[in-house]
Amino acid sequence: MKHIGTFATALLLAAAAAQPATAQAPAELVRAAVAAQGGADALRGLTTLVIKGEAKHWEPGQSVRAGGETRFIGDSTFTIHADIPNQVIRVDWDRDMKYVVVERLQFSEIVHRTYGVVVDAQGMRPMSGIRLAAHQREYGRGSPFLLLRALDNPQAVSALEDQRFGEQILPAIAFQSGATRYIVLFDRTSKLPVAVRTRDADHIYGDSDYDVVLGDWKAVNGAQIAHSLSFRLGGRETQRLTYKEITANPTIATATFDIPEKFRTMALASANTDVPYQWVLRRMFLGRFLDSDAVYFPPGGGFKLVELAPNVQHVVGGGANNLVVNMKDGIVVFDAPVNEGQSRWVIDAAKAKYPGKKVTHLVLTHHHMDHTGGMRTYVAEGATVIVPAPTKAYFEQVVKAPHQVSPDALQKQPRAATIQEVTDTMTLRDDTIQINLHNIPNPHSEGMLIGHVVGANIVWVTDLISPRGPIARNAATVAVGDALRKHNITDATIAGGHGTTARQAESQAALAAN
């Protein structure tokens, strides 16, 4: 009997060890965190807030080297007006952009529970549903009242095993708020929240932890509020907010949040499922977000094929383009902008235009996310992917990344990828068409291909030239001009990865050598 008792005790100890490693029950973690924030009464005592601060923004998907240091986008100052009981917030932005171009952006965003608008020099317009949904999720993530809401809604709180945060293992809970599942990680000593996490789908990096890391806690009218908010995707910082001044319970003029009646039903607040959060948030940081639920083109717009020459189609109508070249034994597509949606349209349109053909090759000019987010769709089609050196290893990781949060075609039907790297020049040729691919030195990214469809004399260029009228001379256009001279390309049509087309002969000043 003694032996049986010892054996039973061992089993119980083993079972206990197998349970989620939470130091406390979820309700206890929430109560302790609210107490550490000054207590429920202190938090409830904050009815309005005015916050002035500074921000910095970075974009990992626009790095110079694939997988390298994130690109610094620019600095901002901002002022937040928040009416907590009515759940409305206004953020006035003054942004000093350093990339893609140096410019000043000044605008305001007003977000109510079911609608929102953007106000800038052109006036007021309703924000898209995906922008509204992204803001509502993020304002909830960074709110000092998130755990107070969890305290008031215990049925929405659930236990989680301890979560990894850098080198630490921290206790955590899950809090379901509408369509969003927040994971809150707590400091074992202070009991304050360390980070608020969501599990996000990213077109390049796959399933990723997206955290706001909270720090620099200071008292505001008896409540503790984090004055440092660092937003990190897979541990890489994409945005940092620093609150410089917080005013508690000021009187805020009603006009601050006013939105005309005609705009109140125009935002699609129901767009809270399948929102491409990372695309929305980071394109807004970049100052290049197309504020449309269609994602790729403005409301009412669409993609179309424009024939540049027999067997050469330019896919236009969206924020970024493709080139489709019909060869004897298959179709070659240049670039894979945004995500699977655009790739699916291009593949289907190419097959419809050239019946009986399949897409055999995808050429990626460079690694930036806005031109590669849909590459996995081509891998799922069985296409060979051609990339510039030194990016092959990077794209091999893109293919392997899990996409379970929002499964794409490759996640649903995995297959091996064939990826070829161009160090200098590669030629795709049959007895009808020849395409020369050249990896050219340039200031935009380490590894950049231009494509020359020889017979049609069409040169595909992405980002270095974006034809939208006269082409201005800069280091990028000079790099293209140097490449055209090196490879004896004259009188070509330049087809852009953005914009439309331009004639080489009419752009000599922009293409001239230094």
URURHU-V864874 format. One record per backbone hydrogen bond with DSSP energy under -1.0 kcal/mol. NH is the residue of the N-H (numbers start at 1). CO is the residue of the C=O. Records with the same first field share a line. If there is no record, write none. Layout:
BEGIN
NH: CO + CO
END
This chain:
BEGIN
5: 1
6: 2
7: 3
8: 4
9: 5
10: 6
11: 7
12: 8
13: 9
14: 10
15: 11
16: 12
17: 13
18: 14
19: 16
22: 20
29: 25
30: 26
31: 27
32: 28
33: 29
34: 30
35: 31
36: 32
37: 33
38: 35
39: 34
43: 39
44: 40
45: 41
46: 43
49: 82
50: 247
51: 80
52: 245
53: 78
54: 242
55: 76
56: 240
57: 74
58: 238
59: 71
62: 59
63: 60
68: 65
71: 59
73: 57
74: 57
75: 96
76: 55
77: 94
78: 53
79: 92
80: 51
81: 90
82: 49
83: 88
84: 47
87: 84
88: 83
89: 111
90: 81
91: 109
92: 79
93: 107
94: 77
95: 105
96: 75
97: 103
98: 73
99: 73
103: 97
105: 95
107: 93
108: 119
109: 91
110: 117
111: 89
112: 115
117: 110
118: 125
119: 108
120: 123
123: 120
125: 118
127: 116
132: 128
133: 129
134: 130
135: 131
136: 132
137: 133
138: 134
139: 135
140: 136
141: 137
142: 138
146: 143
149: 145
150: 146
151: 147
152: 148
156: 153
157: 154
158: 174
163: 170
165: 168
168: 165
170: 163
173: 184
174: 158
175: 182
176: 156
177: 180
180: 177
182: 175
183: 197
184: 173
185: 195
186: 171
187: 192
191: 187
194: 185
195: 185
196: 212
197: 183
198: 210
200: 208
206: 202
207: 402
208: 200
210: 198
211: 232
212: 196
213: 230
214: 194
215: 228
218: 225
220: 223
223: 220
224: 37
225: 218
227: 215 + 216
228: 215
229: 241
230: 213
231: 239
232: 211
233: 236
234: 209
236: 233
238: 231
239: 231
240: 56
241: 229
242: 54
243: 227
244: 52
245: 52
247: 50
249: 48
256: 253
257: 254
263: 260
264: 261
269: 267
271: 268
272: 270
277: 275
280: 276
281: 277
282: 278
283: 279
284: 280
285: 281
286: 282
288: 283
292: 290
295: 292
296: 294
301: 298
304: 316
306: 314
308: 312
309: 312
312: 309
313: 324
314: 306
315: 322
316: 304
319: 296
321: 497
322: 315
324: 313
325: 332
326: 311
327: 330
331: 358
332: 325
333: 361
334: 323
335: 363
336: 371
339: 337
343: 339
344: 340
345: 341
346: 342
347: 343
348: 344
349: 345
350: 346
351: 347
352: 348
353: 349
354: 350
357: 354
360: 331
361: 331
362: 384
363: 333
364: 386
369: 61
371: 368
373: 369
374: 336
375: 372
379: 375
380: 376
381: 377
382: 379
383: 378
384: 360
385: 418
386: 362
387: 420
389: 422
391: 388
395: 391
396: 392
397: 393
398: 394
399: 395
400: 396
401: 397
412: 408
413: 409
420: 385
422: 387
426: 437
428: 435
430: 433
435: 428
436: 452
437: 426
438: 450
439: 424
440: 448
446: 64
447: 445
449: 365
450: 438
451: 460
452: 436
453: 458
454: 434
457: 453
458: 453
459: 493
460: 451
461: 495
464: 462
478: 474
479: 475
480: 476
481: 477
482: 478
483: 479
484: 480
485: 481
486: 482
487: 483
488: 485
489: 484
493: 457
494: 502
495: 459
496: 500
497: 461
500: 467
502: 494
504: 492
507: 504
511: 507
512: 508
END
